[in-house]
C-alpha cells in the first residue's frame, strides 16, 4: 500500500485505520512512540453518562481531533470577560520571545484551525482579540492544508461573534503535517504556535521539531502521556538551547488538575503533602456525546500499553521524596462519602502531568513535593456494573485486528451511542459542565512531617463549562495569553514543560477565573 498524506486538522475524520497507522507515524524512538492504556479507557468513563449526573467522560486524549465546540452561554462568562486579553509581551521578558516583525509577522498561529478542535480554538482567539483594546491586539493567523476550509472557519467565527471583518484581519498559512518544509515556513512566521492537530502520537512530533529548529514556542492540548513524556526526553535540552518553550497538555487535559493542585497548595496555611482529585461530569437531559477521535486514540493506544513503562524505565529518574504520611491508593472501585458517589481511577494524563510538575518544582525550585492520585466519579452501583461490562466488551474487541477495525468503523454502535463522527450538539455542550474536587492534607507550620500524622485538611474545587469542547479552547487560549503577557514569570530559558511547571508563577489561574473556569476553596480545617 502506498503512503498517503498524514492527517490534517482540516480532515477530522480522515484518520488512518489502526493497522495502517504504523505507516504514517513519525520515526519511532524505542517502543515509546504510542499511547498507553490511559487513553484506551477514555470511552468507558462516558459510557454510563447519558442522563446521569456525576458520570465520567473522556479525557480528550487525542485533543487535536476530538475536542472542540464553544458556547457563549456558560458560567456567566460574558459578564466576566476582561478587557485587554492578548497584548504584546513585556519588553523585559527573560524568555527571549520574539516580537512580530517583517520576518516573523504573527505573534500567534492556530495550526489545524479547520479541525474539530481547531475551529473552536480559532473562535476563542477571535473572541479574546475582540475583548482587547485596538492598540493591544496582536497579529495572528490560522494554518492548515486547505485555504478554503480555513476561510470557512473564519467566516463561521465571524458570523457567530458578529464581526464581519474577521476574515480580513487574520492571516492564512497553508501547510501540511506531511511536508516538513511547510511546517518550517509556518514556524518561521510565528512567535507561538497553538497546535490542535492530533492524535499527537501520530502528528505531534513534526510540529515540535519544526518549532524548536525555527526558534518558535508551541502549546498543545495533548492528553497522551507517552507523547508528552517522550517529547520531554527527546527535546527538552534542544528547546532549552534555542530558548523556546514547548508546553503540552494545556487543555482540559491537564490544566484543571495540574493548576488545581498548585492552587490547593497555595491556599493551605501550612505544607500540602498529598491530594486526591475527583472529576465529576454533569450532563443534561440529552446526555453526552464525544467526537470519535478520542475513541480512535483509545483503540490505537491500547495495543501498545507497555511503551510508557519502557520509556520510564529507560529514563531512570530518581524517585521524588515522599513528605509525611504516604498517600494510600484506593481500590479500583471505591466509594467517596464526601461526594456520595462511587469512583474509579482516572486513567487520563492528569497523573503523569501532575507528577512531572511536582518533580520539576522540587528539583528546580526546591518546593515540597505533593503526592497525587486522580479519580473520576461514576454515580451509583448500577453505573459501576454497566462500566464493568462495557470494559470487558471493549477489551475483547481491541485484542484483534478485525475487532479494532470494527471499533473504528462503527464508533456509535460499539460505544452505545456515546461516540460519533459528528460530535456533540450545541445543546449537549450547553447543558454539560465539570467539577474537579480536590481533597488535600498536610501539616501546619511548626509541625514535623517526619513523626506526625497530617493535621490540616483542605477541600478545593475547579468548576467549568463542558470539559472537552468548551473548557479546552478556553484553557489553551488563556495559556497563550499568559505566555505572551507574563513572559518574565516563565521558567528561565526554555525547554519542554507541563502547564504547572511553565505557569506556576504567572497569572494563569486569575485569567481562567475570569473566563469561566473557577478555582475556589470549599473548606479548610485543622484535624
N, C-alpha and C positions, 0 to 999 in steps of 0.2 A: 504494500500500500504506500502511495506517495505521501510525502509530508505536506500537510495542508497548513495554512497560516494559523498562528495561535489566536486564541480568543481575544477579541477586542471588547472594550466596555460597551461598545455600541451594539453588541450582539449578546444580550444577557442569556439567551437560551442556547447559544451555539457552542456549548462546552463539549469537549471530546468524551466519547464513551470511556468507561473506566479502563477497559483493556487496551484502548488506543492511547490512553493518556501518557504512557511512558514515551511515546514518540514525540510528545510535544513539551515535555517538562524541561526546565533549564538543566544544564550539566549538573549531575549529582555530585555530592561530596559525601563519601561513605554511604551509609544507608539512611541518613537522616534527612533526606530531601522531602519526605512525605509527611502527611499528618499522622497523628497517633489516635488512640481510641477516644480522646476527648471529644472530637467533633463527631465521631460515629454515633454518639448518644444524643446529639442535638435534637433530633426529631422526637425522641422519646419524651423529652421534657414538655413538648407541646401536645403530646397525644391525648392526655385526659383533659385538655384545657377548654374545649368548646363549652361555653356557657358556665364554666366553673370559675369562681373567684379563688385566686390563690394557686392556680395550676401553673406548671412551668412552661417555658418556651425556649426556642432556640437561642443559642448564644451568638448567632450570626457569624459562624466560624469562617465563612468564606468572604464575608464583608463585601468586597467589591462587586459581587454579583447578586447577592440575595437581599441586601438591605437597602432601604430607601423609602421614600414616601415622606411627605411633610404636611402637617396640618396646622392651620393658622389658629385653631381654637384649642389651646390646652394650657392649663395651669395659669390662666390669666396672663399669658406671655406678652400679649400686646401691651398690657399695662406696665410691664417691667422692662420693655426694650430700651436699653440705654442708648444715648447718642454717642457718636464718635467711635464706632466699632473698630473698623480697620484703619489704622493710621501708620505713618512711617515709623520704622524702628528708631530707637533713641540713638543719637549721634555718638554717645559714649559707650555703645554696646561693646562688650568684650568678645562677642562670638564671631566677629568677622563677617556679619551679614552684609550682603551686597545690595546697595540701593538700586532702584530702577535706573538704568542708563540706556544709551542708544544700543549698546551691545547686549544688555540684559533688560529688555523693556518691561517685563512683567514681574511684579512682586509675588504674584500668586498664579499658579496654573492648576486647574482641576483636570487631572488625567483620567480618562474614562468617563467623561461628563455625560455621555449618552447611554451609559449602562444603567442597570436597575437602581443602584445606589447613587451613581454619579449625577444623575439628573436632579436628585433632591439635594445633594451637596451643592450643586450649582445654584439651585434656588435659594439655599440658605446663605451662600456667599453674596448673592444679589440682594437678599433681604438685609444682610449686615451692612452692605455698602449703602443701601438706601437710608439706613439709620445714621450713617456717618455724615458729618458736615461736608459740604462740597470741597473745601480745602484739604480735607484729610482722606479723601477717597484715593485708593490705590489702583494702579493699572493692573488688570488681571485678564486671564484668558481661559478658555476651555480647550481640551485636547482629546483627540480620538482619531479613529480611522476614517469616518465619514463626515465630510463637511456638511452634507445635507442634514444628517441626523443631529449634528451639533447645533445647527441653526434651528432645527425644530425644538430642541431642548430650550434654547434661549427664548424662542417665541412663546413657548408654553409658560416659562417662568415669567416672561414679561406680561402675559395675559393674566396670570394668577396674581401677580404683585401690582398690577395696574401701572406698569412702567413701559410705555410703548417704545421708548428709545433704548431699551436694554441691549438689543441685538447690536446696535451700532456702538455701544460703549465697551463691549467685551471682545477681546481678540480671539481668533480661532487658529489653532495649530493642528496640522494633520500629521499624525504619527501612528506607528503600528508596533505593537509589542514584539513582533517577529522581525522588526527591522531596527537593529541597534543604532544605525546612523540616524534614524529619525528620532529615537529616544535621546540621543546626544544633542540633536538640534533643539528639541524641546527643553532639555535641562539647561542648555546654554542661555535660553531666553528668560529663565525664571530665577527668583531668589528662593522660592519654596514651591514644591510640588505636592499636591494632595492626591495621593494615589488611591483610586477607587476601583482598580481592576483586580478581581480575584477569580477563582481561588488563588491565593498568593503562593501556594506551594508550586503552582504551575507558572504563574505570570508575574510574581513579585520581584524575583532576583534581578532580572534585566533592568528594571526601573531603579532599584537600589544602586546597582553598579553604574548606570549612566549618571545618576545624580552625584555620586561620590567622585567619579572621574571628571565631572564638569563643575565641581565646586558648588553644588546645589543641595539644599536641605530637603528632606522629604518626610511627610507624615502620612501614615496609612491607618486603616481601620481593621487590621488583620486580627483574627481570633484563633490563629493556628499556632500552637506552642512550638512545633518543630520548626516552622519557618522563622518565627521570632527569635528563637534561641540560636538557630543556625546562622542567621544574619549577624547576630552579635559575635559569634565565634569567628566568622569569616571576615567581617567588615569593620569591627569596632576600631581597630588600630588604623585602618586605612582612612576611615571617616575622620578620626582624630587628627591625622596628619594633614588632611585637607581643611580641617576646621569647619566641617559641616555636620549637621545633626540628622540622624535617621531615627525617627520616633515612631514606634509601632503601637498597635492596639489602642488607638486614640478615638474609638467609638464607644458603643455600649460595652463592647469588649475593648479595654477593661477599665475605662476611666472611672465609672462609679465605684468599682471595687477598690482599685488602686488608690484613688484620691480619698475614698471613703475611709480607708484605714488611716491615712495620714490625717484626715480631719478628726477622726476619733482620738488619735494620739495627741493632736494639738489641743483638743478640748478637755482632756483629762488633767486634773490637778494632781499630777504625780507621774509615774513611769508606766506607760502601757506596755504590757508584756505578751498579751495573747488576745486574738479577736476571732470570733466566728461570725460569718455573714450568712444571711438567709434571704434569697431572692424570691419575691412573690410577684407573679404576673396577674394582673386584673384584666378581665375581658368583659365585653358587653354581651347582649343577647345573641348577636351573630357569631360569637366566639372568635377564634383566631385563625389566621391563615398566614403561611410563610412562603416566601418565594423559594422555588425548588433548588436554587443554588446552594443553600445550606444542606439540603437533602443530598445533593451530589457530593459535597465535601465530606459528609458523614460516611458515605459509601466508599469514596476513594480512600479516606483516612483509615478506615478500619482494617483494610488489607495490609497495612504496614504499621501496625500498632507498636512494634518493638523498636522503631527507629529513634524515638525520643530517648528511650533508655540507653541506646547505644551512644547517642550524641552526648548525653550527660556523663556517661562512663568515660568517654574519650576526653571530655573537658576536665575531669578530675579536680573539681573545685573543692576547697576546704569547706566543711560544714559551717554554717552560720551558728554562733553560740546560742544556746537556749538560756534565756534570762528568766529566773523564777520557776514556778511550777510548770511542768511540761503540759502542753495542751493535749488532752485526750481526744482521740478521734472517735466519732460516733459510728454506730452500726450502719450498714448500707441503707437500712430503713430505720429511721428514728422518729420519735415524737417530740416536737418542740412545744412545751407547755405555754411558753410566753406568747407564741403565735397561734396556738390551738390548731396545729396542723402537723401532718407527717412531712418528713423531709428526706431527701436523698442527696448524696454528694453532687455538687455542681461540677461537671467534668469539662467545663469550658476552659478558656485561657486564664481565668482570674487567678487561680492558684500559682501558675507559672509566673505571671506578670508581677503579682504582689511579692512573691519570694525574691524575684530578681531585683525589685525595687528595694526591699529591705536589705539585701546583700550590698547593693550599691551604697545606700545611705550609711550602713555600718562601716564598710571598708573605706569609703571616701570622706565621709563627714563625721565618722565616729558616733553616729546615733545608736541608741539602744535598739537592737532588732526586735521585731514583733512577730510572734508566731501567728499563723493564719490558717483557717480552714473555711471552705466555701460550701454552702448547701443551697438547695432550691426546694421550696415547699410544693407539695403535690396534692394538698387537700386531705380528704378523708380516706378511710380504708378501701373504699370502692375504687378510688383513683389509683391507689397503690397496687391493687390486684390487676387492674387494666394495664398498668405500666409494666408489670412483670410479664404478662402475656405478650404485650407489644414488643418487649425486649427480646424474648425468646424467638418470636416471629422474625424480627429483623436479623438477629444473629444467625439464624438458619439460612436465610436467603443470601446474606452477604458473603458467606463462605465460598460460594460457587460462582463461576464466571457468568453462567446464564442467569443465575439469581441476581447478580449485580446489574446485568443488562436490563432485566425486567424492572428492578427497583428504580433505575434511572429513567427508563422509558415511560413508566406509569406512576409518577410520584403521587398523584391524587389518590389512585386506587390503593397503593401499598402503604400509604401513610394515613389511611382512613379519612382523607379529605383535608388534612392539615397542611399539606404542601401542594403548591400548584405552580405552573409556569407563569400565571398571571399575578401571583402575589395577593396581598390583602386588598380589600376595598377601602375606600376613603372612610366609610362609616366604621369599619372594623378598627382602623387606626385611630379614629376619633374617640372610640369608646375604650381603648386599651391604655394601660399605664403600668408602671412598675414601681415596686418599693423594695429597696435593699436595706435590711435591718442589721445592724452591727452590735454584737454583744461583746464588750471588751472587759478585761480585768487587768489589774496591775497593783502597784504599790505606791502609797503616799510618800511624800518627801520625808526622808529620815528613817524609813523602814527598809531594812535589808531584805533583798530578794533571795539571798542565799539560804536563810534558815526559817523564813516565814512563809505562810500562805498569802495569796493576794488579798489585800484588804480594801481595795477600791474596785467598784464596778461602774460601767458606763454603758448606756444604750444610745446609739445614734441611728439616723436614717438618711438615705438618699432616695428621693422620690422624683419621678419624671414622667413624661408622656410615653407613648408607645415605644417600647425598648429598641427594637431593631430598625425601624423605618422612620422614626421621628427623632428619637434621642440621639441616634448615631450621627446624623448630619449636624445636629446642634453641637455635640461634643467635639466632632472633628473641626468644625469651623472655629469654635471658641479656642481650641488648641492652637489653630493657626493664628488667630488674633493675638493670643498670648505670646506665641513665638515671635511675632513681628513687633509687638509693643513692649514686652518685658525682656528684651534680649539680654540686658545686663544682669538679669537674675537667673539666666540659664547656667548650667554647668560650664566651667571654663573650658575653652577649646571646643572640640566636637566629639562625635562618637555615635554609637548605636545605643539608644536609651529606651526605657519604659516611660510611660507618662509620668509616673510618680517621681522617677529619677530626674527627668527633664524639668518638670514643673513644680517641684516641691516648694520652691521659694518664690514662686510667681503668684499672680492674682487669678489664676485659672478658676479656682473654686468660687471666687466672688463673681466672676463672669458667668459661670454656669448657674449660679443662684439667680442672676438677673435675666437668664434666658430659659427658665422653666425646669431646670434640673436642680432641685432643692436639697441642700445639706442642712441637717438640724440635729440638736441634742434632744433626746426623748427623756432621759433620766440619768442622774449621776449620784452615786451614794457610796459611803464607806460601809464596809461589811463589819 
